[in-house]
Amino acid sequence: MAAPGWSDRVRELLRRMNSFHGAGSSKVLCLPLMVAGQQVGHVPQAVAKRLGQYPSVFSVSRDEGAPAYVELNAQLASYEQRTAAVQEVLQELRAHQVFPCLKEWREELYSVRPYFCDTPLFSMERAATPLFGVKRYGAHLNGYTWQNGQMYMWLARRALNKPTYPGLLDNLAAGGIATGLGVKETLVKECQEEACIPTSLAALAKPVGTISYTYEGAHGGIYPECQFVFDLELPAEFVPQVGDGEVQEFYLWPLEKVKESIGSSDFKPNCAMVALDFLIRHSYIRPDEEPHYVEMVEGLHRTL
């Protein structure tokens, strides 16, 4: 059997990154996570069962004839109360090694809210977000330059000690948006920390949209994510430098090589999607030349 072509590999990538929407996923079995009457996540059955053991913080409704849901105790009325109570539960679950994802504990809080524009209802440890299927946000940078009239893109190789996707290709700079930080603020911070891009240069990055997807992890966690995408044209003489150790090296590649890498297992999946979005927006991939163009564009923008 012939090896799958580039188009088939990219479509498979997009299917995997949107697996929560696909047939056979746990989507219909997950329980809505409700806070102050608003849904903010999707809780897998196994997680809901465990949360039911903490009635002072979570209640699991299973009224006959009515849809089941997980609800944060209404007596936890403030942002501070909810954050503290949920954190206490998560610390206990971590101590008992109940869920594998908690082994990646980072001491980094993510805001929980129905939509990005809403006021956060509480915050929770980043590593625990897949247990609740709450939406995570990040900022990613496509850094590019021109040489002899040809466009090149800077890519990073993740450090081997990274807890997730060690050693894989990444965008020039990227990071999750932690509680209290803005989108551009996060991007500029990551540019400085990961690639030693001066603040004055990183501030020139242009916001060009988002990509969204939801997938199920290997251990059953739910990952709804939205990445804010930025493009930054870098001076031809600029060379990124390894900063905080999250990256081991950088490459400057022509777009054809970037394109081929997108369809390989060498690229961190969501970062491959960011690079794919760049190629589409810059007309390197065109609808008259790529028969699955529409499917690819739609696969970059699936939301719950």
C-alpha positions in Angstrom: 0.0 0.0 0.0 1.4 3.4 -1.0 2.2 5.8 1.8 -0.4 8.5 2.3 0.2 11.8 0.5 0.7 15.2 2.2 -3.0 16.1 1.8 -4.1 12.9 3.5 -1.6 13.3 6.3 -2.8 16.8 7.0 -6.5 15.8 7.0 -5.7 13.0 9.5 -3.9 15.6 11.7 -7.0 17.8 11.6 -9.3 14.8 12.4 -7.2 13.9 15.4 -7.1 17.4 16.7 -10.9 17.6 16.4 -11.6 14.1 17.7 -14.1 15.3 20.3 -16.4 16.2 17.4 -16.1 12.8 15.7 -18.1 9.7 15.8 -17.3 7.5 18.8 -16.0 10.3 21.0 -17.1 10.7 24.6 -18.9 14.0 23.8 -22.4 12.6 24.3 -21.4 11.0 27.6 -19.7 14.0 29.2 -21.5 16.1 31.8 -21.7 19.9 31.4 -19.8 21.8 34.1 -22.0 24.5 35.4 -20.9 27.6 37.4 -23.4 30.2 38.4 -25.9 28.9 35.8 -23.3 29.0 33.0 -21.7 26.1 31.2 -17.9 26.3 31.2 -16.8 22.8 30.4 -17.4 19.1 29.7 -16.6 16.6 32.4 -15.9 12.9 31.5 -17.9 10.3 33.4 -14.9 9.0 35.4 -14.0 12.5 36.6 -17.6 13.3 37.5 -17.8 10.2 39.7 -14.7 11.3 41.6 -15.9 14.9 42.0 -19.1 13.6 43.6 -16.9 12.7 46.6 -16.5 16.4 47.3 -20.1 17.6 47.9 -19.0 20.8 49.6 -17.4 21.9 46.3 -19.1 19.9 43.5 -22.6 18.4 43.1 -23.4 15.8 40.4 -27.0 15.9 39.3 -28.5 12.7 38.0 -32.2 13.4 38.4 -34.2 10.8 36.5 -35.7 12.3 33.3 -33.4 15.3 33.4 -29.9 15.7 31.8 -27.0 15.1 34.3 -24.5 17.9 35.0 -21.7 18.8 37.4 -22.2 22.0 39.3 -19.9 24.1 41.5 -21.5 24.6 44.8 -23.7 27.8 44.7 -22.4 28.8 48.2 -19.1 29.4 46.6 -20.2 32.8 45.4 -17.0 34.7 44.6 -14.1 34.2 42.2 -11.8 33.8 45.2 -13.9 31.2 47.0 -14.3 29.1 43.9 -10.6 29.2 43.0 -9.6 28.2 46.5 -12.1 25.4 46.9 -11.3 23.9 43.5 -7.6 24.1 44.1 -7.9 22.3 47.4 -9.8 19.4 45.7 -7.2 19.3 42.9 -4.3 19.2 45.4 -5.9 16.2 47.1 -6.5 14.4 43.8 -2.9 15.1 42.9 -1.6 13.8 46.2 -3.5 10.5 45.6 -2.3 10.3 42.0 -5.8 9.8 40.8 -5.4 11.3 37.3 -2.2 11.1 35.1 -2.5 14.6 33.9 -2.0 16.0 37.4 1.6 14.7 37.2 2.3 17.7 34.9 1.3 20.2 37.7 2.8 23.6 36.8 1.7 26.0 39.5 0.1 28.0 36.8 -3.5 29.1 36.9 -5.9 29.4 33.9 -9.1 31.4 33.9 -12.4 29.6 33.6 -15.2 31.4 31.8 -17.9 30.7 29.2 -16.3 32.9 26.5 -13.0 34.7 26.3 -14.7 38.1 26.6 -16.5 37.1 29.9 -15.3 37.9 33.4 -13.5 34.8 34.8 -15.7 32.8 37.3 -12.7 31.2 38.9 -9.2 29.9 38.0 -7.7 26.4 38.1 -4.3 24.7 37.8 -3.4 24.4 34.1 -2.6 20.7 34.3 -6.1 19.9 35.6 -8.1 21.7 32.8 -8.5 18.5 30.7 -10.4 16.9 33.6 -13.1 19.5 33.3 -12.9 20.2 29.5 -12.6 23.9 30.1 -11.4 26.0 27.2 -7.7 27.0 27.2 -6.2 29.9 25.3 -2.8 30.6 24.0 -0.7 32.9 21.8 1.4 31.6 18.9 3.9 33.5 16.7 4.7 32.8 13.1 8.1 34.4 12.6 9.2 34.8 9.0 11.7 36.7 6.8 12.7 37.1 3.2 15.8 36.0 1.4 16.4 36.6 -2.3 12.7 37.2 -2.8 11.7 33.9 -1.1 9.8 33.7 2.2 11.3 31.6 5.0 9.9 30.7 8.4 11.6 30.4 11.7 10.7 27.2 13.6 11.8 26.0 17.1 12.7 22.5 18.3 11.3 21.9 21.7 13.6 20.9 24.5 13.9 17.2 25.4 12.9 17.8 29.0 9.6 19.4 28.1 6.7 17.6 29.8 4.6 17.6 26.7 5.8 16.8 23.1 9.5 16.9 23.9 11.8 17.3 20.9 9.1 18.2 18.4 9.0 21.2 16.1 7.2 24.2 17.4 6.3 27.8 16.3 9.0 30.4 16.9 7.3 31.3 20.2 4.1 30.3 21.9 2.6 29.9 25.3 -0.7 29.5 27.2 -2.5 32.6 28.5 -2.3 32.4 32.3 -4.6 34.1 34.7 -4.0 37.9 34.8 -2.2 38.1 31.5 -3.5 39.6 28.2 -3.1 38.1 24.8 -0.4 40.4 23.4 1.3 40.5 26.8 1.6 36.7 26.8 3.0 36.8 23.2 5.7 39.4 24.0 6.6 37.5 27.2 7.0 34.2 25.4 9.0 35.9 22.6 11.5 37.2 25.1 11.7 34.1 27.2 11.9 31.4 24.5 13.6 33.1 21.6 15.2 36.3 23.0 13.2 38.5 20.7 13.5 42.1 22.0 10.2 43.5 23.4 10.4 46.4 20.8 10.5 43.9 18.0 7.9 41.4 19.4 5.5 44.3 19.9 5.3 44.7 16.1 3.7 41.2 15.7 0.3 41.5 14.0 -2.8 39.6 15.3 -4.2 37.6 12.3 -6.9 35.5 13.8 -7.3 32.3 15.8 -7.4 28.5 15.3 -9.7 26.4 17.4 -10.1 22.6 18.0 -11.1 20.1 20.6 -9.5 16.7 21.0 -9.6 13.8 23.5 -6.3 13.0 25.2 -4.8 9.5 25.6 -6.1 9.3 29.2 -9.6 10.6 28.5 -9.1 14.3 29.1 -10.9 16.9 27.0 -8.9 19.6 25.3 -10.9 22.5 23.9 -8.3 25.1 22.8 -8.2 28.4 21.0 -4.9 29.9 19.9 -4.5 33.6 19.1 -2.2 33.7 16.1 0.3 36.4 15.3 2.6 37.0 12.3 5.9 38.9 12.7 8.2 39.8 9.8 11.7 39.6 11.1 14.8 41.5 9.8 16.9 39.2 7.5 19.8 39.6 9.9 17.8 38.6 13.0 18.6 35.2 14.5 16.6 33.9 17.5 18.6 32.7 20.5 17.7 30.0 23.1 16.3 31.7 26.2 14.7 29.9 29.1 15.6 26.4 27.9 12.2 25.4 26.6 13.7 25.3 23.1 16.9 23.5 22.1 17.5 25.1 18.7 15.9 27.1 15.9 15.7 26.5 12.1 15.1 28.9 9.2 13.3 26.9 6.6 11.7 27.7 3.2 8.0 27.3 3.1 8.1 24.1 1.0 10.0 22.4 3.8 7.6 23.8 6.4 4.7 22.5 4.4 6.2 19.0 4.3 6.9 19.0 8.0 3.3 19.9 8.8 2.2 16.5 7.5 4.8 14.6 9.6 4.9 13.3 13.2 7.9 15.6 13.8 5.6 18.7 14.5 3.7 19.4 17.7 0.1 19.0 16.4 -1.4 22.3 17.3 1.7 24.2 16.2 1.5 22.4 12.8 -2.0 23.8 12.6 -0.8 27.3 13.2 1.8 26.9 10.5 -0.8 25.5 8.1 -3.0 28.5 8.8 -0.1 30.7 7.8 0.5 28.9 4.5 -3.2 29.2 3.7 -3.5 32.9 4.6 -0.3 33.7 2.6 -1.7 31.9 -0.5 1.0 29.2 -0.4 -1.8 26.7 -0.4 -4.5 27.6 -2.9 -8.1 26.3 -3.5 -7.5 25.5 -7.1 -4.4 23.5 -6.3 -5.5 21.7 -3.1 -8.7 19.7 -3.5 -9.3 19.5 0.2 -8.7 23.3 0.8 -12.2 23.9 2.4 -11.9 20.8 4.6 -8.5 22.1 5.9 -9.8 25.6 6.6 -12.8 24.3 8.4 -10.6 21.9 10.4 -8.7 24.9 11.8 -11.8 26.6 13.1 -13.9 24.0 14.9 -15.5 25.3 18.1 -17.8 23.7 20.8 
